[in-house]
Amino acid sequence: MSRGAYQNRPTAHLRPESDPARRAVFDHNKKIILATQSVCGICGQPIDKTLKYPHPLSPTVDHIIPCNRGGSDDLDNLQIAHRKCNRLKSDKMPEEKTIVKKNNNELPQSVNWRTF
């Protein structure tokens, strides 16, 4: 890929460090996330903020919706996570929980009242 072709790519899907303005926003929001959150948004376990990189349980900031899938650097799209949890999640989308609603068609047609 030529250098010019790379420069013409939209910046919405690039990592924060590739655009100085976006990097500044990410760094600002990263400080807020690290100061205000203490539970991993991926596994739900507490994070020990005294652990430093490269410890697998050290804190890192995760994009809930990954940058390469259109996610932004807004506070609403960032969460604190263990380094290993973030690495395992990689660029996957958060799993949507499916709620199975039962309707009357799934109820038994009759009940054996003798068993009650």
C-alpha positions as CSV (number, residue, x, y, z in Angstrom):
1,M,0.0,0.0,0.0
2,S,1.4,3.4,-0.9
3,R,1.9,6.0,1.7
4,G,-0.7,8.3,0.0
5,A,-3.3,5.6,0.1
6,Y,-2.8,5.2,3.8
7,Q,-3.2,8.9,4.5
8,N,-6.5,9.0,2.7
9,R,-8.1,6.4,4.9
10,P,-10.8,7.7,7.2
11,T,-9.5,8.4,10.7
12,A,-12.6,7.0,12.5
13,H,-11.3,3.5,12.3
14,L,-7.6,4.3,13.1
15,R,-6.1,3.7,16.5
16,P,-5.9,6.8,18.7
17,E,-2.1,7.0,18.6
18,S,-2.2,7.5,14.8
19,D,-3.9,10.9,15.0
20,P,-2.5,13.5,17.5
21,A,-5.9,15.2,18.1
22,R,-7.6,11.9,18.7
23,R,-4.7,10.8,20.9
24,A,-5.2,13.9,23.1
25,V,-8.9,13.1,23.6
26,F,-8.1,9.4,24.3
27,D,-5.4,10.3,26.9
28,H,-7.7,12.7,28.7
29,N,-10.6,10.2,28.8
30,K,-8.1,7.4,29.8
31,K,-7.1,9.4,32.9
32,I,-10.8,9.8,33.9
33,I,-11.5,6.1,33.4
34,L,-8.5,5.0,35.4
35,A,-9.4,7.4,38.2
36,T,-13.1,6.6,38.5
37,Q,-13.5,2.9,37.7
38,S,-12.1,-0.1,39.6
39,V,-13.9,-3.2,38.3
40,C,-13.0,-4.9,35.1
41,G,-15.7,-4.2,32.5
42,I,-15.0,-7.6,30.9
43,C,-14.8,-10.1,33.7
44,G,-16.4,-8.1,36.5
45,Q,-13.5,-8.7,39.0
46,P,-11.8,-5.8,40.9
47,I,-8.6,-4.3,39.4
48,D,-5.5,-3.8,41.5
49,K,-4.2,-0.4,40.3
50,T,-0.8,-0.9,42.0
51,L,0.1,-3.6,39.4
52,K,2.1,-2.2,36.5
53,Y,2.6,-3.2,32.8
54,P,3.3,-5.9,31.8
55,H,1.5,-7.7,34.6
56,P,-1.5,-9.5,33.1
57,L,-3.8,-8.2,35.8
58,S,-2.6,-4.6,35.4
59,P,-5.3,-2.0,34.5
60,T,-5.8,-0.9,30.9
61,V,-8.5,1.0,29.1
62,D,-10.7,-1.0,26.7
63,H,-12.9,0.3,23.8
64,I,-16.2,-1.4,24.3
65,I,-16.9,-1.1,20.6
66,P,-13.5,-1.5,19.0
67,C,-12.1,1.4,17.0
68,N,-11.9,-0.8,13.8
69,R,-15.6,-1.4,14.1
70,G,-16.6,2.3,14.4
71,G,-16.1,2.8,18.2
72,S,-15.1,6.2,19.4
73,D,-12.9,7.5,22.2
74,D,-15.9,8.9,24.1
75,L,-16.2,8.1,27.8
76,D,-19.3,6.1,27.0
77,N,-17.3,3.7,24.9
78,L,-14.4,3.2,27.3
79,Q,-14.1,1.0,30.3
80,I,-11.3,-0.2,32.6
81,A,-10.2,-3.8,32.1
82,H,-7.4,-6.2,33.1
83,R,-4.7,-6.3,30.5
84,K,-5.3,-10.1,29.9
85,C,-9.1,-9.6,29.6
86,N,-8.6,-6.8,27.1
87,R,-6.2,-8.9,25.1
88,L,-8.6,-11.9,25.1
89,K,-11.5,-9.6,24.0
90,S,-9.2,-8.2,21.3
91,D,-11.4,-6.4,18.7
92,K,-14.6,-8.5,19.3
93,M,-17.9,-6.8,19.8
94,P,-19.6,-7.1,23.2
95,E,-21.9,-10.0,23.2
96,E,-25.5,-9.0,23.2
97,K,-27.6,-10.8,25.7
98,T,-30.6,-12.4,24.1
99,I,-33.8,-12.5,26.2
100,V,-36.0,-15.4,25.3
101,K,-39.6,-14.3,25.9
102,K,-42.0,-17.1,26.6
103,N,-45.5,-16.9,25.2
104,N,-48.7,-18.8,26.0
105,N,-47.9,-21.3,23.2
106,E,-45.2,-22.8,25.4
107,L,-47.4,-23.5,28.4
108,P,-48.7,-27.0,28.9
109,Q,-52.2,-27.7,27.5
110,S,-53.2,-29.5,30.6
111,V,-51.9,-30.1,34.1
112,N,-52.0,-33.3,36.1
113,W,-53.6,-31.9,39.3
114,R,-53.0,-35.1,41.2
115,T,-49.3,-34.4,41.4
116,F,-49.9,-31.2,43.3
